[in-house]
Amino acid sequence: MKIQFDSLNEIISMDGHGAYVWLAVVVSLAILVALLVSPLRSHAQTLNQLRRQLERHAEPPAKQRDD
């Protein structure tokens, strides 16, 4: 297996194409992270809403005083 680049600087610059390549890598990783985080946050929000609804419905009704 032959290494294509001799230094870290060559890996970063990639013969003048580095800006495009690394921008594509960063954008792709950002999208993947967003696709992982978004459902987790939505799930947590749904669980919190359900917990609040259960707490609200589980409270005993207030007693009415007969005056």
PQR file with spaces between the fields and no chain letter, atoms N, CA, C, O and H, PARSE charges and radii, in Angstrom:
ATOM       1  N    MET     1       0.841   -1.168    0.000 -0.4000 1.5000
ATOM       2  CA   MET     1       0.000    0.000    0.000 -0.0000 2.0000
ATOM       3  C    MET     1       0.895    1.242    0.000  0.5500 1.7000
ATOM       4  O    MET     1       1.761    1.400    0.861 -0.5500 1.4000
ATOM       5  N    LYS     2       0.674    2.101   -0.961 -0.4000 1.5000
ATOM       6  CA   LYS     2       1.500    3.289   -1.104 -0.0000 2.0000
ATOM       7  C    LYS     2       0.763    4.506   -0.563  0.5500 1.7000
ATOM       8  O    LYS     2      -0.401    4.733   -0.890 -0.5500 1.4000
ATOM       9  H    LYS     2      -0.030    1.973   -1.660  0.4000 1.0000
ATOM      10  N    ILE     3       1.442    5.280    0.259 -0.4000 1.5000
ATOM      11  CA   ILE     3       0.860    6.505    0.787 -0.0000 2.0000
ATOM      12  C    ILE     3       0.906    7.565   -0.308  0.5500 1.7000
ATOM      13  O    ILE     3       1.946    7.778   -0.931 -0.5500 1.4000
ATOM      14  H    ILE     3       2.389    5.095    0.525  0.4000 1.0000
ATOM      15  N    GLN     4      -0.219    8.225   -0.537 -0.4000 1.5000
ATOM      16  CA   GLN     4      -0.325    9.189   -1.624 -0.0000 2.0000
ATOM      17  C    GLN     4       0.289   10.547   -1.303  0.5500 1.7000
ATOM      18  O    GLN     4       0.670   11.287   -2.210 -0.5500 1.4000
ATOM      19  H    GLN     4      -1.064    8.052   -0.031  0.4000 1.0000
ATOM      20  N    PHE     5       0.385   10.876   -0.024 -0.4000 1.5000
ATOM      21  CA   PHE     5       0.870   12.193    0.363 -0.0000 2.0000
ATOM      22  C    PHE     5       2.096   12.041    1.250  0.5500 1.7000
ATOM      23  O    PHE     5       2.188   11.111    2.052 -0.5500 1.4000
ATOM      24  H    PHE     5       0.075   10.276    0.713  0.4000 1.0000
ATOM      25  N    ASP     6       3.043   12.976    1.094 -0.4000 1.5000
ATOM      26  CA   ASP     6       4.287   12.918    1.866 -0.0000 2.0000
ATOM      27  C    ASP     6       4.223   13.704    3.162  0.5500 1.7000
ATOM      28  O    ASP     6       5.025   13.463    4.065 -0.5500 1.4000
ATOM      29  H    ASP     6       2.968   13.731    0.443  0.4000 1.0000
ATOM      30  N    SER     7       3.281   14.645    3.278 -0.4000 1.5000
ATOM      31  CA   SER     7       3.217   15.455    4.488 -0.0000 2.0000
ATOM      32  C    SER     7       1.762   15.820    4.799  0.5500 1.7000
ATOM      33  O    SER     7       0.865   15.656    3.972 -0.5500 1.4000
ATOM      34  H    SER     7       2.630   14.841    2.545  0.4000 1.0000
ATOM      35  N    LEU     8       1.568   16.313    6.005 -0.4000 1.5000
ATOM      36  CA   LEU     8       0.235   16.746    6.419 -0.0000 2.0000
ATOM      37  C    LEU     8      -0.232   17.929    5.582  0.5500 1.7000
ATOM      38  O    LEU     8      -1.420   18.044    5.278 -0.5500 1.4000
ATOM      39  H    LEU     8       2.296   16.446    6.676  0.4000 1.0000
ATOM      40  N    ASN     9       0.686   18.801    5.210 -0.4000 1.5000
ATOM      41  CA   ASN     9       0.341   19.960    4.392 -0.0000 2.0000
ATOM      42  C    ASN     9      -0.217   19.519    3.036  0.5500 1.7000
ATOM      43  O    ASN     9      -1.163   20.125    2.532 -0.5500 1.4000
ATOM      44  H    ASN     9       1.651   18.707    5.457  0.4000 1.0000
ATOM      45  N    GLU    10       0.353   18.483    2.451 -0.4000 1.5000
ATOM      46  CA   GLU    10      -0.149   17.965    1.174 -0.0000 2.0000
ATOM      47  C    GLU    10      -1.542   17.356    1.338  0.5500 1.7000
ATOM      48  O    GLU    10      -2.384   17.471    0.447 -0.5500 1.4000
ATOM      49  H    GLU    10       1.122   17.991    2.860  0.4000 1.0000
ATOM      50  N    ILE    11      -1.777   16.715    2.468 -0.4000 1.5000
ATOM      51  CA   ILE    11      -3.105   16.139    2.720 -0.0000 2.0000
ATOM      52  C    ILE    11      -4.146   17.250    2.818  0.5500 1.7000
ATOM      53  O    ILE    11      -5.253   17.127    2.296 -0.5500 1.4000
ATOM      54  H    ILE    11      -1.094   16.621    3.192  0.4000 1.0000
ATOM      55  N    ILE    12      -3.779   18.322    3.487 -0.4000 1.5000
ATOM      56  CA   ILE    12      -4.725   19.430    3.659 -0.0000 2.0000
ATOM      57  C    ILE    12      -4.965   20.163    2.336  0.5500 1.7000
ATOM      58  O    ILE    12      -6.106   20.499    2.019 -0.5500 1.4000
ATOM      59  H    ILE    12      -2.879   18.422    3.911  0.4000 1.0000
ATOM      60  N    SER    13      -3.910   20.412    1.565 -0.4000 1.5000
ATOM      61  CA   SER    13      -4.068   21.181    0.324 -0.0000 2.0000
ATOM      62  C    SER    13      -4.595   20.343   -0.839  0.5500 1.7000
ATOM      63  O    SER    13      -5.301   20.869   -1.699 -0.5500 1.4000
ATOM      64  H    SER    13      -2.983   20.139    1.822  0.4000 1.0000
ATOM      65  N    MET    14      -4.271   19.068   -0.883 -0.4000 1.5000
ATOM      66  CA   MET    14      -4.704   18.146   -1.932 -0.0000 2.0000
ATOM      67  C    MET    14      -4.575   18.745   -3.333  0.5500 1.7000
ATOM      68  O    MET    14      -5.534   18.782   -4.104 -0.5500 1.4000
ATOM      69  H    MET    14      -3.696   18.641   -0.184  0.4000 1.0000
ATOM      70  N    ASP    15      -3.376   19.207   -3.638 -0.4000 1.5000
ATOM      71  CA   ASP    15      -3.051   19.791   -4.952 -0.0000 2.0000
ATOM      72  C    ASP    15      -4.028   20.897   -5.355  0.5500 1.7000
ATOM      73  O    ASP    15      -4.413   20.997   -6.520 -0.5500 1.4000
ATOM      74  H    ASP    15      -2.596   19.176   -3.012  0.4000 1.0000
ATOM      75  N    GLY    16      -4.422   21.720   -4.394 -0.4000 1.5000
ATOM      76  CA   GLY    16      -5.299   22.849   -4.704 -0.0000 2.0000
ATOM      77  C    GLY    16      -6.778   22.548   -4.556  0.5500 1.7000
ATOM      78  O    GLY    16      -7.601   23.459   -4.651 -0.5500 1.4000
ATOM      79  H    GLY    16      -4.109   21.639   -3.448  0.4000 1.0000
ATOM      80  N    HIS    17      -7.132   21.310   -4.330 -0.4000 1.5000
ATOM      81  CA   HIS    17      -8.547   20.924   -4.202 -0.0000 2.0000
ATOM      82  C    HIS    17      -8.968   20.749   -2.747  0.5500 1.7000
ATOM      83  O    HIS    17     -10.125   20.428   -2.476 -0.5500 1.4000
ATOM      84  H    HIS    17      -6.464   20.570   -4.253  0.4000 1.0000
ATOM      85  N    GLY    18      -8.063   20.952   -1.826 -0.4000 1.5000
ATOM      86  CA   GLY    18      -8.319   20.698   -0.406 -0.0000 2.0000
ATOM      87  C    GLY    18      -9.488   21.484    0.150  0.5500 1.7000
ATOM      88  O    GLY    18     -10.266   20.950    0.941 -0.5500 1.4000
ATOM      89  H    GLY    18      -7.123   21.213   -2.046  0.4000 1.0000
ATOM      90  N    ALA    19      -9.631   22.740   -0.243 -0.4000 1.5000
ATOM      91  CA   ALA    19     -10.725   23.564    0.283 -0.0000 2.0000
ATOM      92  C    ALA    19     -12.075   22.942   -0.058  0.5500 1.7000
ATOM      93  O    ALA    19     -12.969   22.888    0.786 -0.5500 1.4000
ATOM      94  H    ALA    19      -8.999   23.174   -0.885  0.4000 1.0000
ATOM      95  N    TYR    20     -12.218   22.478   -1.279 -0.4000 1.5000
ATOM      96  CA   TYR    20     -13.485   21.876   -1.704 -0.0000 2.0000
ATOM      97  C    TYR    20     -13.720   20.530   -1.020  0.5500 1.7000
ATOM      98  O    TYR    20     -14.823   20.231   -0.564 -0.5500 1.4000
ATOM      99  H    TYR    20     -11.491   22.522   -1.964  0.4000 1.0000
ATOM     100  N    VAL    21     -12.663   19.730   -0.960 -0.4000 1.5000
ATOM     101  CA   VAL    21     -12.786   18.397   -0.359 -0.0000 2.0000
ATOM     102  C    VAL    21     -13.115   18.501    1.123  0.5500 1.7000
ATOM     103  O    VAL    21     -14.036   17.837    1.598 -0.5500 1.4000
ATOM     104  H    VAL    21     -11.766   19.973   -1.330  0.4000 1.0000
ATOM     105  N    TRP    22     -12.367   19.334    1.867 -0.4000 1.5000
ATOM     106  CA   TRP    22     -12.584   19.427    3.310 -0.0000 2.0000
ATOM     107  C    TRP    22     -13.903   20.112    3.631  0.5500 1.7000
ATOM     108  O    TRP    22     -14.533   19.791    4.639 -0.5500 1.4000
ATOM     109  H    TRP    22     -11.619   19.873    1.480  0.4000 1.0000
ATOM     110  N    LEU    23     -14.337   21.057    2.785 -0.4000 1.5000
ATOM     111  CA   LEU    23     -15.648   21.662    2.976 -0.0000 2.0000
ATOM     112  C    LEU    23     -16.741   20.606    2.803  0.5500 1.7000
ATOM     113  O    LEU    23     -17.701   20.572    3.573 -0.5500 1.4000
ATOM     114  H    LEU    23     -13.826   21.317    1.966  0.4000 1.0000
ATOM     115  N    ALA    24     -16.598   19.748    1.793 -0.4000 1.5000
ATOM     116  CA   ALA    24     -17.572   18.683    1.569 -0.0000 2.0000
ATOM     117  C    ALA    24     -17.589   17.703    2.747  0.5500 1.7000
ATOM     118  O    ALA    24     -18.652   17.235    3.155 -0.5500 1.4000
ATOM     119  H    ALA    24     -15.818   19.776    1.167  0.4000 1.0000
ATOM     120  N    VAL    25     -16.412   17.396    3.287 -0.4000 1.5000
ATOM     121  CA   VAL    25     -16.330   16.488    4.433 -0.0000 2.0000
ATOM     122  C    VAL    25     -17.023   17.110    5.649  0.5500 1.7000
ATOM     123  O    VAL    25     -17.797   16.439    6.332 -0.5500 1.4000
ATOM     124  H    VAL    25     -15.548   17.775    2.956  0.4000 1.0000
ATOM     125  N    VAL    26     -16.748   18.381    5.917 -0.4000 1.5000
ATOM     126  CA   VAL    26     -17.341   19.051    7.071 -0.0000 2.0000
ATOM     127  C    VAL    26     -18.857   19.152    6.925  0.5500 1.7000
ATOM     128  O    VAL    26     -19.587   18.891    7.882 -0.5500 1.4000
ATOM     129  H    VAL    26     -16.120   18.925    5.362  0.4000 1.0000
ATOM     130  N    VAL    27     -19.338   19.524    5.747 -0.4000 1.5000
ATOM     131  CA   VAL    27     -20.781   19.630    5.528 -0.0000 2.0000
ATOM     132  C    VAL    27     -21.441   18.259    5.681  0.5500 1.7000
ATOM     133  O    VAL    27     -22.502   18.145    6.294 -0.5500 1.4000
ATOM     134  H    VAL    27     -18.746   19.736    4.969  0.4000 1.0000
ATOM     135  N    SER    28     -20.819   17.229    5.130 -0.4000 1.5000
ATOM     136  CA   SER    28     -21.376   15.874    5.238 -0.0000 2.0000
ATOM     137  C    SER    28     -21.444   15.413    6.692  0.5500 1.7000
ATOM     138  O    SER    28     -22.448   14.842    7.118 -0.5500 1.4000
ATOM     139  H    SER    28     -19.957   17.321    4.632  0.4000 1.0000
ATOM     140  N    LEU    29     -20.387   15.658    7.444 -0.4000 1.5000
ATOM     141  CA   LEU    29     -20.391   15.266    8.851 -0.0000 2.0000
ATOM     142  C    LEU    29     -21.427   16.054    9.651  0.5500 1.7000
ATOM     143  O    LEU    29     -22.080   15.505   10.538 -0.5500 1.4000
ATOM     144  H    LEU    29     -19.571   16.121    7.098  0.4000 1.0000
ATOM     145  N    ALA    30     -21.576   17.341    9.336 -0.4000 1.5000
ATOM     146  CA   ALA    30     -22.577   18.158   10.028 -0.0000 2.0000
ATOM     147  C    ALA    30     -23.986   17.626    9.761  0.5500 1.7000
ATOM     148  O    ALA    30     -24.817   17.578   10.669 -0.5500 1.4000
ATOM     149  H    ALA    30     -21.046   17.787    8.615  0.4000 1.0000
ATOM     150  N    ILE    31     -24.249   17.234    8.534 -0.4000 1.5000
ATOM     151  CA   ILE    31     -25.562   16.682    8.189 -0.0000 2.0000
ATOM     152  C    ILE    31     -25.790   15.359    8.912  0.5500 1.7000
ATOM     153  O    ILE    31     -26.880   15.118    9.430 -0.5500 1.4000
ATOM     154  H    ILE    31     -23.575   17.273    7.797  0.4000 1.0000
ATOM     155  N    LEU    32     -24.779   14.507    8.950 -0.4000 1.5000
ATOM     156  CA   LEU    32     -24.915   13.223    9.649 -0.0000 2.0000
ATOM     157  C    LEU    32     -25.169   13.421   11.135  0.5500 1.7000
ATOM     158  O    LEU    32     -25.998   12.724   11.721 -0.5500 1.4000
ATOM     159  H    LEU    32     -23.894   14.702    8.529  0.4000 1.0000
ATOM     160  N    VAL    33     -24.463   14.365   11.747 -0.4000 1.5000
ATOM     161  CA   VAL    33     -24.682   14.640   13.169 -0.0000 2.0000
ATOM     162  C    VAL    33     -26.102   15.151   13.387  0.5500 1.7000
ATOM     163  O    VAL    33     -26.778   14.737   14.329 -0.5500 1.4000
ATOM     164  H    VAL    33     -23.790   14.931   11.270  0.4000 1.0000
ATOM     165  N    ALA    34     -26.553   16.053   12.514 -0.4000 1.5000
ATOM     166  CA   ALA    34     -27.917   16.576   12.639 -0.0000 2.0000
ATOM     167  C    ALA    34     -28.949   15.458   12.488  0.5500 1.7000
ATOM     168  O    ALA    34     -29.960   15.447   13.190 -0.5500 1.4000
ATOM     169  H    ALA    34     -26.005   16.390   11.748  0.4000 1.0000
ATOM     170  N    LEU    35     -28.700   14.524   11.580 -0.4000 1.5000
ATOM     171  CA   LEU    35     -29.627   13.405   11.385 -0.0000 2.0000
ATOM     172  C    LEU    35     -29.640   12.466   12.588  0.5500 1.7000
ATOM     173  O    LEU    35     -30.638   11.784   12.824 -0.5500 1.4000
ATOM     174  H    LEU    35     -27.879   14.533   11.009  0.4000 1.0000
ATOM     175  N    LEU    36     -28.568   12.420   13.338 -0.4000 1.5000
ATOM     176  CA   LEU    36     -28.536   11.602   14.549 -0.0000 2.0000
ATOM     177  C    LEU    36     -29.153   12.328   15.744  0.5500 1.7000
ATOM     178  O    LEU    36     -29.871   11.717   16.535 -0.5500 1.4000
ATOM     179  H    LEU    36     -27.758   12.973   13.147  0.4000 1.0000
ATOM     180  N    VAL    37     -28.881   13.612   15.877 -0.4000 1.5000
ATOM     181  CA   VAL    37     -29.311   14.372   17.046 -0.0000 2.0000
ATOM     182  C    VAL    37     -30.792   14.727   16.984  0.5500 1.7000
ATOM     183  O    VAL    37     -31.474   14.702   18.008 -0.5500 1.4000
ATOM     184  H    VAL    37     -28.298   14.108   15.234  0.4000 1.0000
ATOM     185  N    SER    38     -31.292   15.053   15.817 -0.4000 1.5000
ATOM     186  CA   SER    38     -32.678   15.502   15.682 -0.0000 2.0000
ATOM     187  C    SER    38     -33.699   14.486   16.200  0.5500 1.7000
ATOM     188  O    SER    38     -34.572   14.872   16.977 -0.5500 1.4000
ATOM     189  H    SER    38     -30.738   15.073   14.985  0.4000 1.0000
ATOM     190  N    PRO    39     -33.635   13.224   15.817 -0.5600 1.5000
ATOM     191  CA   PRO    39     -34.599   12.265   16.357  0.2800 2.0000
ATOM     192  C    PRO    39     -34.455   12.052   17.859  0.5500 1.7000
ATOM     193  O    PRO    39     -35.448   11.832   18.552 -0.5500 1.4000
ATOM     194  N    LEU    40     -33.232   12.116   18.367 -0.4000 1.5000
ATOM     195  CA   LEU    40     -33.026   11.950   19.809 -0.0000 2.0000
ATOM     196  C    LEU    40     -33.675   13.086   20.581  0.5500 1.7000
ATOM     197  O    LEU    40     -34.319   12.861   21.606 -0.5500 1.4000
ATOM     198  H    LEU    40     -32.424   12.295   17.804  0.4000 1.0000
ATOM     199  N    ARG    41     -33.506   14.303   20.090 -0.4000 1.5000
ATOM     200  CA   ARG    41     -34.131   15.457   20.753 -0.0000 2.0000
ATOM     201  C    ARG    41     -35.647   15.376   20.657  0.5500 1.7000
ATOM     202  O    ARG    41     -36.349   15.673   21.623 -0.5500 1.4000
ATOM     203  H    ARG    41     -32.984   14.486   19.258  0.4000 1.0000
ATOM     204  N    SER    42     -36.151   14.977   19.499 -0.4000 1.5000
ATOM     205  CA   SER    42     -37.591   14.850   19.314 -0.0000 2.0000
ATOM     206  C    SER    42     -38.160   13.788   20.252  0.5500 1.7000
ATOM     207  O    SER    42     -39.226   13.978   20.838 -0.5500 1.4000
ATOM     208  H    SER    42     -35.580   14.736   18.715  0.4000 1.0000
ATOM     209  N    HIS    43     -37.453   12.682   20.392 -0.4000 1.5000
ATOM     210  CA   HIS    43     -37.891   11.603   21.273 -0.0000 2.0000
ATOM     211  C    HIS    43     -37.935   12.090   22.728  0.5500 1.7000
ATOM     212  O    HIS    43     -38.898   11.828   23.449 -0.5500 1.4000
ATOM     213  H    HIS    43     -36.587   12.528   19.917  0.4000 1.0000
ATOM     214  N    ALA    44     -36.889   12.798   23.145 -0.4000 1.5000
ATOM     215  CA   ALA    44     -36.848   13.311   24.513 -0.0000 2.0000
ATOM     216  C    ALA    44     -37.974   14.320   24.746  0.5500 1.7000
ATOM     217  O    ALA    44     -38.589   14.330   25.812 -0.5500 1.4000
ATOM     218  H    ALA    44     -36.107   13.011   22.560  0.4000 1.0000
ATOM     219  N    GLN    45     -38.240   15.155   23.766 -0.4000 1.5000
ATOM     220  CA   GLN    45     -39.313   16.143   23.895 -0.0000 2.0000
ATOM     221  C    GLN    45     -40.673   15.445   24.001  0.5500 1.7000
ATOM     222  O    GLN    45     -41.515   15.848   24.803 -0.5500 1.4000
ATOM     223  H    GLN    45     -37.740   15.147   22.900  0.4000 1.0000
ATOM     224  N    THR    46     -40.884   14.420   23.210 -0.4000 1.5000
ATOM     225  CA   THR    46     -42.142   13.670   23.265 -0.0000 2.0000
ATOM     226  C    THR    46     -42.306   12.993   24.617  0.5500 1.7000
ATOM     227  O    THR    46     -43.396   13.013   25.189 -0.5500 1.4000
ATOM     228  H    THR    46     -40.199   14.093   22.558  0.4000 1.0000
ATOM     229  N    LEU    47     -41.244   12.397   25.133 -0.4000 1.5000
ATOM     230  CA   LEU    47     -41.322   11.762   26.449 -0.0000 2.0000
ATOM     231  C    LEU    47     -41.648   12.787   27.534  0.5500 1.7000
ATOM     232  O    LEU    47     -42.439   12.502   28.434 -0.5500 1.4000
ATOM     233  H    LEU    47     -40.359   12.381   24.669  0.4000 1.0000
ATOM     234  N    ASN    48     -41.053   13.969   27.459 -0.4000 1.5000
ATOM     235  CA   ASN    48     -41.349   15.018   28.437 -0.0000 2.0000
ATOM     236  C    ASN    48     -42.804   15.470   28.352  0.5500 1.7000
ATOM     237  O    ASN    48     -43.442   15.699   29.379 -0.5500 1.4000
ATOM     238  H    ASN    48     -40.411   14.201   26.728  0.4000 1.0000
ATOM     239  N    GLN    49     -43.329   15.599   27.141 -0.4000 1.5000
ATOM     240  CA   GLN    49     -44.728   15.986   26.976 -0.0000 2.0000
ATOM     241  C    GLN    49     -45.655   14.924   27.562  0.5500 1.7000
ATOM     242  O    GLN    49     -46.630   15.253   28.237 -0.5500 1.4000
ATOM     243  H    GLN    49     -42.810   15.413   26.307  0.4000 1.0000
ATOM     244  N    LEU    50     -45.356   13.665   27.307 -0.4000 1.5000
ATOM     245  CA   LEU    50     -46.176   12.580   27.851 -0.0000 2.0000
ATOM     246  C    LEU    50     -46.103   12.545   29.375  0.5500 1.7000
ATOM     247  O    LEU    50     -47.112   12.321   30.044 -0.5500 1.4000
ATOM     248  H    LEU    50     -44.564   13.398   26.759  0.4000 1.0000
ATOM     249  N    ARG    51     -44.911   12.765   29.921 -0.4000 1.5000
ATOM     250  CA   ARG    51     -44.758   12.789   31.372 -0.0000 2.0000
ATOM     251  C    ARG    51     -45.595   13.911   31.986  0.5500 1.7000
ATOM     252  O    ARG    51     -46.258   13.708   33.003 -0.5500 1.4000
ATOM     253  H    ARG    51     -44.091   12.947   29.378  0.4000 1.0000
ATOM     254  N    ARG    52     -45.563   15.093   31.370 -0.4000 1.5000
ATOM     255  CA   ARG    52     -46.359   16.212   31.890 -0.0000 2.0000
ATOM     256  C    ARG    52     -47.854   15.914   31.801  0.5500 1.7000
ATOM     257  O    ARG    52     -48.608   16.250   32.714 -0.5500 1.4000
ATOM     258  H    ARG    52     -45.025   15.258   30.544  0.4000 1.0000
ATOM     259  N    GLN    53     -48.288   15.286   30.707 -0.4000 1.5000
ATOM     260  CA   GLN    53     -49.705   14.935   30.574 -0.0000 2.0000
ATOM     261  C    GLN    53     -50.119   13.917   31.621  0.5500 1.7000
ATOM     262  O    GLN    53     -51.194   14.028   32.209 -0.5500 1.4000
ATOM     263  H    GLN    53     -47.676   15.013   29.965  0.4000 1.0000
ATOM     264  N    LEU    54     -49.271   12.926   31.856 -0.4000 1.5000
ATOM     265  CA   LEU    54     -49.594   11.918   32.869 -0.0000 2.0000
ATOM     266  C    LEU    54     -49.647   12.536   34.259  0.5500 1.7000
ATOM     267  O    LEU    54     -50.523   12.200   35.056 -0.5500 1.4000
ATOM     268  H    LEU    54     -48.397   12.836   31.379  0.4000 1.0000
ATOM     269  N    GLU    55     -48.720   13.434   34.553 -0.4000 1.5000
ATOM     270  CA   GLU    55     -48.731   14.106   35.853 -0.0000 2.0000
ATOM     271  C    GLU    55     -49.987   14.954   36.013  0.5500 1.7000
ATOM     272  O    GLU    55     -50.573   15.004   37.094 -0.5500 1.4000
ATOM     273  H    GLU    55     -48.009   13.708   33.905  0.4000 1.0000
ATOM     274  N    ARG    56     -50.396   15.613   34.951 -0.4000 1.5000
ATOM     275  CA   ARG    56     -51.571   16.471   35.008 -0.0000 2.0000
ATOM     276  C    ARG    56     -52.842   15.644   35.228  0.5500 1.7000
ATOM     277  O    ARG    56     -53.721   16.054   35.986 -0.5500 1.4000
ATOM     278  H    ARG    56     -49.920   15.572   34.072  0.4000 1.0000
ATOM     279  N    HIS    57     -52.943   14.498   34.577 -0.4000 1.5000
ATOM     280  CA   HIS    57     -54.136   13.657   34.696 -0.0000 2.0000
ATOM     281  C    HIS    57     -54.116   12.786   35.951  0.5500 1.7000
ATOM     282  O    HIS    57     -55.162   12.297   36.378 -0.5500 1.4000
ATOM     283  H    HIS    57     -52.229   14.166   33.960  0.4000 1.0000
ATOM     284  N    ALA    58     -52.959   12.591   36.536 -0.4000 1.5000
ATOM     285  CA   ALA    58     -52.860   11.738   37.722 -0.0000 2.0000
ATOM     286  C    ALA    58     -53.180   12.501   39.005  0.5500 1.7000
ATOM     287  O    ALA    58     -53.416   11.888   40.046 -0.5500 1.4000
ATOM     288  H    ALA    58     -52.109   12.988   36.190  0.4000 1.0000
ATOM     289  N    GLU    59     -53.189   13.819   38.939 -0.4000 1.5000
ATOM     290  CA   GLU    59     -53.482   14.603   40.138 -0.0000 2.0000
ATOM     291  C    GLU    59     -54.946   14.410   40.526  0.5500 1.7000
ATOM     292  O    GLU    59     -55.822   14.424   39.661 -0.5500 1.4000
ATOM     293  H    GLU    59     -52.997   14.317   38.094  0.4000 1.0000
ATOM     294  N    PRO    60     -55.216   14.230   41.810 -0.5600 1.5000
ATOM     295  CA   PRO    60     -56.613   14.081   42.233  0.2800 2.0000
ATOM     296  C    PRO    60     -57.353   15.409   42.039  0.5500 1.7000
ATOM     297  O    PRO    60     -56.766   16.482   42.181 -0.5500 1.4000
ATOM     298  N    PRO    61     -58.630   15.327   41.719 -0.5600 1.5000
ATOM     299  CA   PRO    61     -59.384   16.568   41.520  0.2800 2.0000
ATOM     300  C    PRO    61     -59.491   17.341   42.833  0.5500 1.7000
ATOM     301  O    PRO    61     -59.523   16.760   43.918 -0.5500 1.4000
ATOM     302  N    ALA    62     -59.546   18.647   42.707 -0.4000 1.5000
ATOM     303  CA   ALA    62     -59.659   19.493   43.899 -0.0000 2.0000
ATOM     304  C    ALA    62     -61.019   19.285   44.547  0.5500 1.7000
ATOM     305  O    ALA    62     -62.041   19.192   43.867 -0.5500 1.4000
ATOM     306  H    ALA    62     -59.520   19.120   41.826  0.4000 1.0000
ATOM     307  N    LYS    63     -61.013   19.214   45.863 -0.4000 1.5000
ATOM     308  CA   LYS    63     -62.263   18.996   46.593 -0.0000 2.0000
ATOM     309  C    LYS    63     -63.087   20.280   46.583  0.5500 1.7000
ATOM     310  O    LYS    63     -62.559   21.378   46.761 -0.5500 1.4000
ATOM     311  H    LYS    63     -60.183   19.290   46.415  0.4000 1.0000
ATOM     312  N    GLN    64     -64.363   20.122   46.376 -0.4000 1.5000
ATOM     313  CA   GLN    64     -65.248   21.265   46.414 -0.0000 2.0000
ATOM     314  C    GLN    64     -65.878   21.378   47.798  0.5500 1.7000
ATOM     315  O    GLN    64     -66.299   20.383   48.387 -0.5500 1.4000
ATOM     316  H    GLN    64     -64.792   19.230   46.232  0.4000 1.0000
ATOM     317  N    ARG    65     -65.933   22.573   48.291 -0.4000 1.5000
ATOM     318  CA   ARG    65     -66.520   22.793   49.602 -0.0000 2.0000
ATOM     319  C    ARG    65     -68.015   23.105   49.433  0.5500 1.7000
ATOM     320  O    ARG    65     -68.401   23.909   48.584 -0.5500 1.4000
ATOM     321  H    ARG    65     -65.591   23.382   47.813  0.4000 1.0000
ATOM     322  N    ASP    66     -68.823   22.470   50.238 -0.4000 1.5000
ATOM     323  CA   ASP    66     -70.251   22.740   50.234 -0.0000 2.0000
ATOM     324  C    ASP    66     -70.559   23.800   51.284  0.5500 1.7000
ATOM     325  O    ASP    66     -70.549   23.512   52.481 -0.5500 1.4000
ATOM     326  H    ASP    66     -68.509   21.817   50.927  0.4000 1.0000
ATOM     327  N    ASP    67     -70.826   24.997   50.848 -0.4000 1.5000
ATOM     328  CA   ASP    67     -71.131   26.095   51.789 -0.0000 2.0000
ATOM     329  C    ASP    67     -72.600   26.305   51.912  0.5500 1.7000
ATOM     330  O    ASP    67     -73.038   27.183   52.655 -0.5500 1.4000
ATOM     331  H    ASP    67     -70.834   25.230   49.876  0.4000 1.0000
